[in-house]
Amino acid sequence: MSFVNMKITASTPGIRLMGRMDPAQDPLAMDWTGSGIEFRFRGTDAWAKLEAPAAAPIMWMIVLADGQPVTRFPVEPGIRMYPLLLGLEAEQERTVTLMKETQCMPDSPASTVLLHSLRIDGELTELPKRDLKIEFIGDSLTSGEGALAARDNMEWVTPWFTARGNYSWYACEALNAERSILSQSGWGVCWDWQHTEANNLYEAYEYTVGVLHGPDAEARGCRKLWDFSSWQPDIVCIRLLTNDNNGMNEKQSFEKDRETVIRGAADMIRKARKYNPGAKIVWILPGTDCHPELAAEAVKQVQAEGMKDVCSFVLPDYGPEDMGARWHPNAEYNRRAGKLLGEFLKQIQN
C-alpha cells in the first residue's frame, strides 16, 4: 500500500456527497447538519484536509466506519490534516463517513468547514448504493441540539449538537437511505421563537444554504438557488411549528396568528411538493404542548385539495428523563424516536 492524495470535488469518482452544498465550490463547504462525504476504501489509514475559516463558533465533525462512530473532533482555525482512521488491516474494506455534527450559524456566517482533500494509504473501492433518499426540514430538534449533553445542562454550545445521535440518522439507518438535512435552531415556518418573521425555513428552502446571509455565505455559494433536479428525495419529512408556537407565546398572539400558521404550514407542504413531485411528504407533528393540531389541519387542507402522498406522524412527547441540554431531548430519546419514524416510513414506502 502507498499513500494516495486526492482532491475532493463534487465530481470526484467514488465519493458520495451528503447534504446540500454548492457543487461549483472548491473546496466544498459543509454547512448543514449532517453534510459531508462517504467513501469506501481498502487500506490502513485515511486522513482529511479540513479548514475552519473562522475561529468561533467551533464546528465539530464525526467519523464513522460502516455506520459506527469511531472519532469526533473539533475543527481548529486554519487548514490542517485530520486522521480519520489509522492502523486498520490492509486487506479489509470499510465504508467511511465524515460528516459535520454542528448546524449552520446565521449569526456567524463565516463559520463552516471546508473539505480540501483526502489522503489514504490504500485504494478506493465501489461505494454501496443506498435504497432511498430522505430530506428532513426542521429546527433544533432536527439539528440534534442538546442531545449529547447531560440532563439539565443549560449551555448553548456547539459540542452538544449531533448529526449521528439524531432521530433522522436512525430513521435513515432503518431504510438504508441517503439523508439531507435543512434544519435551524429556533426557526419555524412563519417566524422564529421570538416571532421574527425573517427567520423562516419556508423562504430559505429554495436556496443552497438559505439560512445564511452576507458576503462570506455568498462567496461559498450559500445564496445560490438550489438545483432540485440534482437530488430528488423519495420522502420529505418536515418537523416544524414548535418555534412558530413559541413565537406566538412570546407575542401572546395565538388566536391572532392561528390561521397564519396553518396557511404557512400548508404552503410549506405545497412548496415541498412543487420541487419534489415524486416524494412522499410526512409532517412530524410538534409535541402536545405546541398545538400539533395546527400542522394536522394544514395536512388535511392539502389532502382536501387532492394532493396525494401527504400524511402526518406523531412522536411520543419527551419528558424529564429524556432531557439533554436546554430542554431538548437526549440521544437515547432520538434513537427511540428515529426507530419509530423509520418503521412508519417503511410502511408508507411499501
Helices and strands as residue ranges (DSSP letters): E 3-7, E 16-18, E 28-30, E 36-52, E 60-65, E 68-74, E 78-85, E 93-100, E 113-125, E 132-138, H 140-143, G 158-160, H 167-175, E 177-183, H 201-204, H 215-219, G 228-230, E 235-239, H 242-251, H 254-275, E 280-284, G 288-290, H 292-304, E 310-313, G 320-322, H 331-349
